[in-house]
């Protein structure tokens, strides 16, 4: 019996922030996968090893978590005054599904570095030594991201002493600027889709909760930890081992998605797992991280825990950090109130792996809140490069 041979595709496996994913140059993909559609989705699922009923990704490059089930495509930019177009696919672990509805803030860091590694940036714009400003067009959400990538001897500098909670080893710091991160694209809306900084969110079968629903970085539904029975100091095992808790969070997420106008029916949420995010906030208090490190209340402004793809994240999604920084800068949101209220241009929040500082510039224009940019630091490192192999009939 004849069997189809495997095909090999040039690829690079990169850690960006507290995530990692498989990166491709658009021109290296098989021709039928160079355009959106079923073939591309099938290829990415096979690369990652999904759908996997064992939730282990043994037969693929994924790590069986929302942080490690990701693929990225980069190409020379089609937009003026940009260097690269960056397209991100969140691959479902146990379902045959790739979600293209949002960005990954962590892998945005790696996108800037990979743009240089892959020869997609004009050599004239790359210093021999110093910082290369990479202008990224985030194609999923139609936004600009500026990555400040360190360069040594004409190459991306990956090693350094910048420490990022949630990442084991230090690396070189990459500063990211998310320009105009509030949502004015396909989902319509203003930064606050309901028109309110705080809403009463009715969740069928669960109850009614105060919620801040914001589209900045990524659509996010914030609720108060205390209102849903938590402290804000929880770690992954406190949430992810409780199926009833996860089902409750999903109901809150669906209710928020409906109020934000992201979906029209609850059933649509199954095809939009990546967005919106659901997060809960609390005032600062002492806690121990997943590594056992003590985070003191006096060293942070608030506590935030967020879920991604139905599970509590081990640290914090980069795009959710943008939402946190933006909401914290606007007096009256639940995030701002948890941080003590008032005007602020930056916050340091505690997450399951430690803490993170994020800044945002928000202002009110014609009665509407707007944010010009959000800023945070991350790092990126190539883990492996060469070819990824998949069966020739898998896409």
BASE-250931 format. One record per residue (C-alpha): residue number from 1; z, x, y. Coordinates in steps of 0.05 Angstrom, whole numbers. Layout:
% BASE-250931
REC  num       z       x       y
REC  NUM       Z       X       Y
...
% end
This chain:
% BASE-250931
REC  num       z       x       y
REC    1       0       0       0
REC    2     -21      28      68
REC    3      31      33     122
REC    4      20      39     197
REC    5      36     108     225
REC    6      85     120     281
REC    7      60     133     351
REC    8      93     182     398
REC    9     101     169     472
REC   10     124     220     524
REC   11     195     200     546
REC   12     258     228     577
REC   13     329     207     559
REC   14     372     210     621
REC   15     443     194     641
REC   16     447     164     710
REC   17     516     148     737
REC   18     555     113     681
REC   19     492      89     646
REC   20     436     122     607
REC   21     365     101     590
REC   22     297     120     566
REC   23     250     138     623
REC   24     174     135     622
REC   25     118     152     669
REC   26      73      92     675
REC   27      11     132     657
REC   28      43     157     592
REC   29      53      87     563
REC   30       1      58     515
REC   31     -52      24     555
REC   32     -32     -47     537
REC   33      40     -31     557
REC   34      21      -6     626
REC   35      20     -78     650
REC   36      77    -130     646
REC   37      76    -174     584
REC   38      93    -182     512
REC   39      68    -114     489
REC   40     112     -77     539
REC   41     173    -118     521
REC   42     162    -107     447
REC   43     154     -32     458
REC   44     219     -26     497
REC   45     257     -67     447
REC   46     233     -23     390
REC   47     249      40     430
REC   48     320      16     441
REC   49     328     -14     371
REC   50     333     -88     389
REC   51     343    -142     369
REC   52     398    -115     324
REC   53     442    -166     288
REC   54     490    -109     272
REC   55     498     -92     346
REC   56     496     -18     330
REC   57     426       6     351
REC   58     424      53     291
REC   59     348      49     289
REC   60     335      63     363
REC   61     354     100     425
REC   62     402      48     451
REC   63     478      55     448
REC   64     494     -18     433
REC   65     525     -30     502
REC   66     496     -59     566
REC   67     503      11     597
REC   68     458      44     545
REC   69     406      -9     528
REC   70     358       7     585
REC   71     287      29     597
REC   72     254      52     662
REC   73     183      61     685
REC   74     165     105     744
REC   75      98     114     778
REC   76      71     141     844
REC   77      87      88     896
REC   78      39      33     916
REC   79      81      22     979
REC   80      71      60    1044
REC   81     125     111    1062
REC   82     153     111     991
REC   83     147     165     937
REC   84     156     125     873
REC   85     157      55     845
REC   86     216      45     798
REC   87     217     -13     748
REC   88     278     -27     705
REC   89     284     -66     640
REC   90     352     -87     612
REC   91     342     -95     537
REC   92     384    -147     502
REC   93     423    -119     443
REC   94     421    -177     394
REC   95     364    -219     421
REC   96     289    -207     427
REC   97     291    -204     503
REC   98     281    -156     561
REC   99     310    -178     628
REC  100     270    -157     689
REC  101     310    -198     739
REC  102     350    -143     772
REC  103     362     -69     784
REC  104     408     -18     753
REC  105     444      19     808
REC  106     468      74     762
REC  107     398      90     737
REC  108     372      88     809
REC  109     406     157     812
REC  110     366     181     753
REC  111     302     150     781
REC  112     307     196     841
REC  113     318     258     798
REC  114     264     238     747
REC  115     214     227     803
REC  116     219     302     816
REC  117     221     323     743
REC  118     160     281     728
REC  119     118     309     785
REC  120     114     242     822
REC  121     136     269     890
REC  122      89     306     937
REC  123     107     380     928
REC  124     104     388    1004
REC  125     165     342    1009
REC  126     207     384     960
REC  127     248     440     991
REC  128     257     505     953
REC  129     331     498     963
REC  130     368     440     995
REC  131     365     364     990
REC  132     302     326     973
REC  133     299     256    1002
REC  134     265     212     950
REC  135     241     145     976
REC  136     244      96     918
REC  137     212      27     917
REC  138     254     -16     870
REC  139     200     -60     842
REC  140     245    -111     807
REC  141     279    -133     871
REC  142     229    -108     923
REC  143     279     -63     959
REC  144     282       9     983
REC  145     331      60     955
REC  146     338     130     984
REC  147     362     183     936
REC  148     387     250     964
REC  149     373     297     906
REC  150     398     369     907
REC  151     345     421     893
REC  152     355     495     873
REC  153     296     542     865
REC  154     249     484     871
REC  155     280     445     813
REC  156     329     388     809
REC  157     400     415     807
REC  158     437     378     752
REC  159     501     418     744
REC  160     557     418     795
REC  161     629     400     808
REC  162     622     327     828
REC  163     666     283     784
REC  164     650     210     771
REC  165     702     167     736
REC  166     671     140     672
REC  167     631     204     660
REC  168     664     259     619
REC  169     635     321     652
REC  170     622     340     725
REC  171     551     347     752
REC  172     513     352     818
REC  173     525     297     868
REC  174     467     251     887
REC  175     479     205     947
REC  176     445     137     943
REC  177     429      92    1002
REC  178     411      20     985
REC  179     373      -5    1046
REC  180     378     -78    1066
REC  181     408     -95     997
REC  182     419    -169    1010
REC  183     372    -216     973
REC  184     314    -243    1013
REC  185     264    -244     956
REC  186     243    -290     901
REC  187     310    -324     894
REC  188     309    -343     965
REC  189     362    -333     998
REC  190     408    -307    1046
REC  191     463    -259    1028
REC  192     508    -319    1014
REC  193     462    -369     979
REC  194     510    -427     987
REC  195     520    -413    1061
REC  196     594    -400    1051
REC  197     637    -338    1043
REC  198     682    -376     994
REC  199     665    -438     953
REC  200     701    -483     905
REC  201     663    -470     840
REC  202     668    -526     790
REC  203     661    -500     719
REC  204     652    -557     669
REC  205     706    -557     616
REC  206     743    -499     649
REC  207     765    -519     719
REC  208     751    -506     793
REC  209     759    -436     822
REC  210     751    -403     890
REC  211     689    -360     887
REC  212     649    -314     932
REC  213     576    -315     911
REC  214     536    -260     942
REC  215     466    -230     933
REC  216     472    -158     954
REC  217     453    -103     907
REC  218     452    -155     852
REC  219     472    -229     852
REC  220     547    -230     837
REC  221     600    -284     828
REC  222     669    -260     848
REC  223     731    -298     828
REC  224     805    -282     834
REC  225     837    -249     773
REC  226     901    -289     780
REC  227     863    -355     781
REC  228     833    -342     712
REC  229     897    -313     682
REC  230     886    -238     691
REC  231     918    -181     729
REC  232     856    -142     748
REC  233     881     -82     708
REC  234     848    -102     643
REC  235     808     -53     600
REC  236     748     -68     555
REC  237     789     -82     493
REC  238     830    -134     530
REC  239     769    -176     543
REC  240     713    -158     495
REC  241     754    -171     432
REC  242     767    -243     454
REC  243     707    -288     439
REC  244     740    -347     475
REC  245     749    -306     538
REC  246     677    -282     537
REC  247     652    -354     527
REC  248     695    -375     587
REC  249     666    -320     631
REC  250     596    -341     611
REC  251     610    -413     632
REC  252     635    -387     700
REC  253     573    -344     706
REC  254     527    -402     690
REC  255     561    -447     740
REC  256     553    -393     792
REC  257     480    -382     776
REC  258     467    -456     785
REC  259     503    -458     852
REC  260     466    -396     875
REC  261     399    -428     857
REC  262     382    -373     807
REC  263     371    -423     751
REC  264     357    -497     750
REC  265     389    -515     683
REC  266     446    -484     643
REC  267     397    -469     587
REC  268     358    -421     631
REC  269     418    -373     633
REC  270     400    -349     563
REC  271     336    -319     592
REC  272     372    -289     652
REC  273     429    -249     621
REC  274     427    -191     670
REC  275     439    -233     732
REC  276     483    -257     763
REC  277     542    -213     747
REC  278     611    -242     741
REC  279     670    -202     769
REC  280     744    -214     783
REC  281     785    -182     838
REC  282     858    -170     852
REC  283     901    -132     903
REC  284     917     -60     884
REC  285     970     -44     832
REC  286     985      16     787
REC  287     948      18     721
REC  288     923      67     668
REC  289     849      76     656
REC  290     814      75     589
REC  291     824     151     586
REC  292     899     145     600
REC  293     896     170     672
REC  294     944     136     721
REC  295     912     103     781
REC  296     963      88     835
REC  297     960      27     879
REC  298     966      70     941
REC  299     901     107     924
REC  300     857      45     920
REC  301     842     -16     964
REC  302     832     -67     908
REC  303     819     -77     834
REC  304     753    -102     807
REC  305     731    -116     735
REC  306     659    -138     721
REC  307     620    -163     662
REC  308     549    -141     644
REC  309     507    -175     591
REC  310     566    -215     568
REC  311     617    -158     560
REC  312     667    -125     606
REC  313     636     -61     634
REC  314     671       5     617
REC  315     667      26     690
REC  316     625      -9     744
REC  317     552     -24     750
REC  318     521      10     810
REC  319     489     -53     837
REC  320     555     -90     829
REC  321     588     -34     869
REC  322     538     -49     925
REC  323     559    -123     921
REC  324     632    -102     923
REC  325     623     -56     984
REC  326     582    -109    1021
REC  327     630    -166    1007
REC  328     690    -122    1025
REC  329     658    -108    1093
REC  330     655    -182    1111
REC  331     721    -213    1132
REC  332     741    -274    1092
REC  333     707    -261    1025
REC  334     751    -258     963
REC  335     734    -184     957
REC  336     754    -171    1029
REC  337     819    -211    1022
REC  338     838    -174     958
REC  339     829    -109     997
REC  340     877    -134    1051
REC  341     828    -169    1097
REC  342     800    -147    1164
REC  343     740    -106    1181
REC  344     724     -45    1139
REC  345     664       0    1129
REC  346     684      27    1060
REC  347     730      11    1002
REC  348     756      49     942
REC  349     764       2     883
REC  350     797      11     815
REC  351     756      -3     752
REC  352     770       8     678
REC  353     751      82     680
REC  354     780     101     747
REC  355     760      89     819
REC  356     697      90     862
REC  357     686      91     937
REC  358     628      51     966
REC  359     610      41    1038
REC  360     570     -14    1072
REC  361     546     -30    1142
REC  362     550    -105    1153
REC  363     540    -144    1217
REC  364     530    -216    1240
REC  365     461    -233    1268
REC  366     447    -303    1295
REC  367     506    -330    1257
REC  368     484    -299    1190
REC  369     515    -239    1157
REC  370     469    -182    1142
REC  371     479    -113    1113
REC  372     435     -54    1134
REC  373     454      -8    1077
REC  374     505       9    1025
REC  375     522      81    1005
REC  376     554     113     944
REC  377     552     177     905
REC  378     530     185     832
REC  379     502     240     788
REC  380     446     246     736
REC  381     429     293     679
REC  382     371     298     630
REC  383     398     293     559
REC  384     333     301     521
REC  385     259     303     535
REC  386     197     301     492
REC  387     170     241     456
REC  388     199     177     430
REC  389     168     150     366
REC  390     158      77     345
REC  391     117      45     290
REC  392      46      33     313
REC  393      48     -41     298
REC  394     113     -55     334
REC  395      80     -73     400
% end
